[in-house]
Amino acid sequence: MQHPLQCACGTVQGSVAIGRAVGRAVCYCRDCQSYAHALGDPRAILDADGGTDVAPTLQQGVAITRGLDAIACLSLTDKGLLRWYARCCKTPLGNTARDWRLSYIGVLHTCLGGSAERLDAAFGPVRVHINTQWAQRKIAAQPFAAVAFVARLAPRIIRASLDGGYRRSPLFDAGGRPIVRVDVLSSAELARIRQAIRRRAAD
């Protein structure tokens, strides 16, 4: 089964194979929070505690059927994750590793649309909260749940790296290069964003 993927303005459209996803997680890391701030409207991306709802899957389970030329890519540092979004309306799409052989993509809730109930029905409920030390309020760590969650995804990533499934990616070309230029934040830009996050936590 396929679940629709779409940016806020509808320019970018596609789908995510539900059966390839391993559930959902909420990540509170400061990098995910920094990314939301970098796009300009963190309230449209983060929950009240600074978390991002993510559905991890393999890139070969994601299809972009419209608006491929509207996709952009941002990285917080020159070695950080590649964070893909729709340039037209700044809707986050998903996060990937820089090495395309690691076929993981964390698809963000922002492009999956619908209510929480619809996401629960498609991908299951949120299974784990990770990087909770960066949350805007005290949230208990879930180390065992996090390990179990990663353990469900890791074999699929390894299999894709061995059987060539990683090559079926809408975001990397046949040579393993990102399909668009990767924009990297300057150290000054990132520092300003980190400061804004600290101020939000202090409020």
C-alpha positions as CSV (number, residue, x, y, z in Angstrom):
1,M,0.0,0.0,0.0
2,Q,1.1,3.6,-0.7
3,H,0.6,6.6,1.5
4,P,0.5,10.0,-0.3
5,L,3.4,12.4,0.1
6,Q,2.9,16.1,-0.7
7,C,4.3,19.5,0.2
8,A,2.0,22.1,1.6
9,C,1.4,23.8,-1.7
10,G,1.0,20.6,-3.7
11,T,4.0,21.3,-6.1
12,V,5.9,18.2,-4.9
13,Q,3.9,15.0,-4.8
14,G,4.6,11.3,-4.5
15,S,4.1,8.4,-2.2
16,V,5.6,6.3,0.6
17,A,5.3,2.5,0.7
18,I,3.7,1.8,4.0
19,G,5.0,-1.7,4.3
20,R,8.6,-0.6,4.1
21,A,8.3,1.8,7.0
22,V,9.1,0.6,10.6
23,G,6.7,2.9,12.5
24,R,7.2,6.4,13.8
25,A,9.5,8.1,16.2
26,V,9.7,11.6,17.6
27,C,13.1,13.1,17.6
28,Y,14.0,16.1,19.9
29,C,17.7,16.5,18.9
30,R,18.9,20.0,18.5
31,D,19.8,19.3,14.8
32,C,16.2,18.6,14.0
33,Q,15.2,21.7,15.9
34,S,17.9,23.7,14.1
35,Y,16.6,22.5,10.8
36,A,13.1,23.6,11.6
37,H,14.4,27.1,12.5
38,A,16.5,27.3,9.4
39,L,13.4,26.8,7.2
40,G,11.8,29.8,8.9
41,D,8.7,28.5,10.7
42,P,9.6,25.9,13.4
43,R,6.0,25.9,14.8
44,A,4.8,24.3,11.5
45,I,7.3,21.5,12.0
46,L,8.0,20.9,15.7
47,D,5.6,19.9,18.4
48,A,5.3,22.0,21.6
49,D,8.3,20.2,23.1
50,G,10.6,20.7,20.1
51,G,10.0,17.2,18.6
52,T,9.8,16.1,15.0
53,D,7.5,13.2,14.0
54,V,9.4,10.9,11.7
55,A,8.6,7.8,9.8
56,P,11.8,5.9,9.0
57,T,11.9,3.8,5.9
58,L,14.1,3.0,2.9
59,Q,14.6,5.5,0.0
60,Q,13.5,2.8,-2.5
61,G,10.1,3.0,-0.8
62,V,9.7,6.7,-1.6
63,A,8.5,7.9,-5.0
64,I,8.4,11.5,-6.3
65,T,5.9,11.7,-9.1
66,R,5.6,15.4,-9.5
67,G,7.7,18.5,-8.7
68,L,11.1,16.8,-8.6
69,D,12.6,20.1,-9.8
70,A,11.2,21.9,-6.8
71,I,13.2,19.8,-4.3
72,A,16.0,21.4,-2.4
73,C,18.6,20.1,0.1
74,L,20.1,21.6,3.2
75,S,22.7,20.4,5.6
76,L,23.6,22.0,8.9
77,T,27.3,21.2,8.5
78,D,29.5,19.9,5.8
79,K,29.3,16.4,7.2
80,G,25.7,16.5,8.5
81,L,22.6,14.7,7.3
82,L,21.1,15.8,4.1
83,R,17.7,17.4,4.8
84,W,15.4,17.5,1.8
85,Y,12.5,19.9,1.5
86,A,10.2,21.5,-1.1
87,R,11.8,24.8,-2.1
88,C,8.4,26.2,-3.2
89,C,6.8,26.3,0.3
90,K,9.7,25.1,2.6
91,T,7.9,21.9,3.5
92,P,10.4,19.3,5.0
93,L,10.3,16.0,3.1
94,G,12.9,13.7,4.7
95,N,16.4,13.3,6.0
96,T,19.1,11.0,4.6
97,A,22.7,10.1,5.1
98,R,25.3,11.6,2.7
99,D,26.3,8.1,1.6
100,W,23.5,6.8,-0.7
101,R,24.5,3.2,0.2
102,L,22.8,3.9,3.5
103,S,19.3,3.8,2.1
104,Y,17.6,5.2,5.2
105,I,15.3,8.2,4.9
106,G,13.3,9.7,7.8
107,V,10.2,11.0,6.2
108,L,8.8,13.9,8.1
109,H,5.1,14.1,9.1
110,T,4.9,17.6,7.4
111,C,4.7,15.9,4.0
112,L,2.5,13.0,5.0
113,G,-0.6,15.1,5.6
114,G,-3.8,14.2,7.4
115,S,-4.6,13.9,11.1
116,A,-2.7,12.1,13.7
117,E,-5.3,9.3,13.5
118,R,-4.6,8.9,9.8
119,L,-0.8,8.7,10.4
120,D,-1.5,6.2,13.2
121,A,-3.5,4.1,10.8
122,A,-0.9,4.2,8.0
123,F,2.4,3.9,10.0
124,G,1.3,2.9,13.4
125,P,1.6,5.1,16.6
126,V,4.8,6.8,17.7
127,R,6.9,4.0,19.1
128,V,9.7,5.9,20.7
129,H,10.9,9.3,21.7
130,I,14.6,9.9,21.1
131,N,17.2,12.5,22.0
132,T,14.9,13.6,24.8
133,Q,17.7,15.5,26.5
134,W,17.1,18.3,24.0
135,A,13.3,18.4,24.5
136,Q,11.8,21.7,25.7
137,R,10.5,19.9,28.8
138,K,11.5,16.9,30.8
139,I,10.7,13.7,28.8
140,A,11.9,10.4,30.0
141,A,14.6,8.7,27.9
142,Q,13.6,5.4,26.3
143,P,17.0,3.6,25.6
144,F,15.6,0.1,25.2
145,A,12.8,1.2,22.9
146,A,15.3,3.2,20.8
147,V,17.5,0.2,20.4
148,A,14.6,-2.0,19.4
149,F,13.4,0.6,16.9
150,V,16.8,0.8,15.3
151,A,17.1,-3.0,15.3
152,R,13.9,-3.2,13.1
153,L,15.4,-0.9,10.5
154,A,19.0,-1.9,10.4
155,P,18.6,-5.2,8.7
156,R,16.7,-3.6,5.9
157,I,19.4,-1.0,5.3
158,I,22.0,-3.7,5.3
159,R,20.0,-5.8,2.8
160,A,19.6,-2.8,0.5
161,S,23.3,-2.1,0.6
162,L,24.1,-5.7,-0.4
163,D,21.4,-6.3,-3.1
164,G,21.7,-2.9,-4.7
165,G,18.3,-1.6,-3.5
166,Y,20.0,1.6,-2.4
167,R,20.3,2.6,-6.0
168,R,16.6,3.0,-6.3
169,S,16.5,6.4,-4.7
170,P,14.6,9.5,-6.0
171,L,17.1,11.8,-4.3
172,F,20.5,10.6,-5.7
173,D,21.5,10.2,-9.3
174,A,23.0,7.0,-10.9
175,G,26.5,8.0,-9.6
176,G,25.3,8.4,-6.0
177,R,25.3,12.2,-6.1
178,P,22.5,14.3,-4.6
179,I,20.1,15.4,-7.4
180,V,20.4,19.0,-6.3
181,R,23.1,21.2,-4.8
182,V,23.5,20.8,-1.1
183,D,23.3,24.1,0.7
184,V,25.4,24.1,4.0
185,L,24.7,26.6,6.7
186,S,27.6,28.8,7.7
187,S,28.9,28.5,11.3
188,A,27.5,31.9,12.0
189,E,24.0,31.0,10.8
190,L,24.0,27.8,12.8
191,A,25.2,29.6,15.9
192,R,22.3,32.1,15.6
193,I,19.8,29.3,15.2
194,R,21.3,27.5,18.3
195,Q,20.9,30.6,20.3
196,A,17.3,31.0,19.2
197,I,16.6,27.4,20.4
198,R,18.2,28.1,23.8
199,R,16.1,31.2,24.2
200,R,12.9,29.2,23.4
201,A,13.9,26.6,26.0
202,A,14.4,29.3,28.6
203,D,11.0,31.0,28.0
